[in-house]
Amino acid sequence: MAIKRSGLGRGLSNLIPDAPAAKADHSSEFQYLNLDQVDPNPDQPRRSFNEKELTELADTIQHVGIIEPIVVRPKNDRYIIISGERRWRASKLIGYKKIPAVIKDFDELKAAEVALIENLQRQDLNSIEEARAYESLLQLTGDKPANLAKKVGKDRTTITNLLRLLKLPDEVLTLIENKMINAGQARPLLSLGDRKTVIQLSARISKEGWSARRVEDEVAKLTEIAGPKKAKSSGKDANTRKIEERIRARLTAKVDLAHKASGGGRLSIQYTSLDDLERILDLIGVKR
């Protein structure tokens, strides 16, 4: 009996198309597998599973069963999960011995791509899990962020901004993963070059609950303090330097603001690549 595939994301549906009815085989039908024959995907982008949510899912499964089979691929005499690890874990919690599964004959490359996209279509990854999934997909497929954005149905700027977070120290990434600070609060820290300062400031953000605007202001102050000689030699007054540093913190890019006594001036923004330029243009609202 062919199973209706409901609730799959746009990207996953594209990668796992429905098989024609006339060609029913094991890759388009589900069968019951022993739970102890199934292994989680080692490349799963999700690093943590909420125990409360797993328990709630287990309760639901116990009352109504598993509505959507998991998707697996064969490997040796076992099966690797492509999508549905939460259903698999919840089924183990309530002592199920078997689970409905659709078996797909994907190679490792295709399986990894499908698994990553499936996870991205779910809305409950944290920012760092999502960023790592995008990073893995870019490395796996060789796509550019713009192409990847179309494939997963996301905005390209969202992808590039999340990828930039991975440049932060692991200590900061852990705070984001644990929801002690959010991506908006962490992003201005990318303007700071000193790792120790970034870690210390992120701890204060978490402890004191700073807004993203407050973080931008603090980063601007720290950047100004770190380079007083350069600031003095440039001849810029304190107000000009403050505005310059706030723009730098907001765009996470090198900025030079030259203000003239006549009221005019020049604002220069540096970018490191075409993708970085597009990211900045999106941030300042320039349509392409």
N, C-alpha and C positions, 0 to 999 in steps of 0.2 A: 504494500500500500504506500503510494507516494505521499510524502508529508508536506503540508503547506508550510512554507517558511515565513513565519510572521515575525515582525519586530526586528528584522535585520536592518543594519544601517545601509545607506545608499552605496557606500564603497564596498561593503562586504557582499551585498546583493550582486554588484557588478562582477565581483571576483568569483562568486559561487553561483553561476547562473542555473536556473531551473532546467533540468534535463527534459528532453521531449518525452511525452507519455509513451510513445512507441518503443522507447529504448530504456525501459526500467531496468536498472541493475543495482548492484550493492552501493554504488556511489550516489544514487538519488533516492534510495529508500533507507529507512532506519532499521536498526536491529538492536537487540539488547546485548550489552557487553557486561562482563563481570567488572565490578568497580576496581578489583585488584589487578585487572589487566590494563588499566588506564593510568597514564602518568601525566602530571602537569607539564606544560611547555616551559623548558628552561629559559626561553627567551621572552617569557611573559613580562610586559612592561610594568604591570602592577606589582609593587613591592610589598604591599600590605593588604590584608583583608579584614574588614571591620567585623569583629566577632558578633556584635549585636545584630548587624544586618544579615550575617550568615545564619544566625539562629532564627531570625524572622523568615528568611527564605526557606529554611528547613521546615518550619511550621507550615508555611504555605504549601510546600511540596507534599507534606504529610496529609494535608487536607484535600488538595486538588490534583496531586501528581505533577509530573514534569510535562509542561505543555509543549515546550520546544526542546527537541533533542540536542545534545551537545554535538559538536563536529570534531572528528578526530582523523588522524592519518596513521596508517600502519607503519611500524618500525620494528623489524625483527619479528618476534612473537608477541609484541605488545602494541599499544596504541598511544599516540601523543595527542594531547588536547590542542585543537586549533581555536575553538571558541566554546565557552561554557564551563570554565573552571569553577566559578562560584556555584553552579548547579551541582557539579561533581563533588565539591567540598561539602555542600549542604546535604547531599544524599548520604555521604559518609557519616555525617553527624547523627542522622536518624536511623542508621544501621541498614540502609538499603544494600543489597548484594549486587544488583544489576542496575544499569542505566541505559535509556534509549540513546542511540548515537547514529549519526550519519557518517559513513566512512568515505573519505576523499583520498584518492591516489595522487596527492601532491608531493612534489619533491621538496627538499628542505627550504629552498629559496622561496617557492610559492607559498608554502605553509607559513613561513615566517612573515611574509608580506600580508597574507590574509589575517593572521593572528593579530598583527599590529594594528591593521585598519579596523578590525572588529573591536578591539579595545578602545580605539580612538572614537568610534561611533557611540560608545557608551559615554554617559555624561559624568561619571563619577571618578575619573582619574584626577589625581591632584596635579598641580602645574608642572612639577618636576617629572612625574611619571609620563605626563603628556609630552613634555619636551624631549625626554629620552626616547619615547616612541617615534617622534618625528625624526630625531637624529638617526635612529636605527634604520628607519625607512629610507632616508636620504642616502645613507651609506649602502644600503642593500640594493636600491634600485638605480642609484646614480642620478636621480631626479634633481631638479632645481626646486627651491621652495615654491615657486609659482606653479609648477606642474604638480607638485605634491598637494598644494592647496586645492586644486581642481579635483584631484583624485579622491581626497578625503572629505570634500565639501566644506572646507574651512577657509577663512580669510587668510591670505598670504601674510599680512602684517601680524596677525595673531601667532602664526607659526614662527616667523623670524624673531619676534619679541620673546617668545618662550625659549627658543634656542639660545638666545643671548644669556638667559639666566644660568645656563650650564657653565658659564665662565666664572661664576661666583664660587667661593670656597665651599668645600663639602659641608662645613659646619652650618653655613647659611642655607644650603640646599636642604639639609635635615630639618631646619626650622620651618621651611616652607612645606616640606612633606608632612610634618606633624601639625600643620595649620596653626603654628605659633606666630607666623607672619605671612602675608600674602605676596603675590607676585608684584603688585603695584607698589608695595612698601619696599620690596627688595630691589626693584629695577634701578632706582637712582644710585644704589651702591656700586653699580658697574662703572661709575665715573671715578671712583677712588682707586688709586693704584696700589695702596699699601694693604696687604692681606690682613695683617693684624688689626688695622683700623676698621676694615670691613666687618670682621668677626665681632669686634667689640661693639660696633655701632648696631649690628643686627641684634645683638643680645639686648641692648637698650630699647630698640624698637619693640621687641617681643615683650619685655618686662613692663615698659611704660605705655604701650599701645599707641605709638605715634601714628598719625595719618601719613599718607603718601606725600602730602604737601609739606608736612613738618620734616620728613626725611629729606626732601629736596633742599629745604632751607639749611638743615644741618650739614648736608654734603657740600653745599655752596660755601658755608663758613669754613669747613675743614679744608677745602681745596684752596681757599684764599689764604688761610694760615700757612698751608704747606708751601706756598710759593710767594712769600712776601717780597723777596728780592726781584723776582721777575715782574711782579706787579708794580713795584716802585720804578724799575727801569723802563717799564712801558709807558709811564706817565699817566696812567689811568687813575681817575679818582675812585673813591670807595664805592660810590653808587654804580658807576659803570662796571666795576669788577663784580659787584654783587649781582647785577642783572646778568652779566656774562656767565657767572657760575650757576645761576638758576636755570638759564637756558641749557647749559651744558648738562646739568643734572636731569632736566626733563627729557632731553633728546638722547642722553648717554652718548654724546659725540663731542669731539673737540670743537670749541667755538672761540671766535675772536670778534670782539665788539669794539669798534673804533668810533668814538663819539667826538664830534667837533664842536667847538664853542658856538659856531653859527647855528647849531641845532641839527645839522645833518650828520651823516656818518656811514659806516659800513659794517654789516654783519656777515661774518664768514663762518660757514659750517663745513667741517671736513667729514668725508665718508670714506670707508675702507674698501667698498666694493659696490657693484651695481645693486645688489640685494640690500646693502646697508643704505644706499641712496633712496631706494624705493621705500624702505622702512621709515626713513626720516620724512619723506614727502607725505606718506600716509599720516604720520603723527601731526604734521602741520596743516593737513587738510588739502593738499594739492592733488587734484584729479589728473590722471594720466590718460 
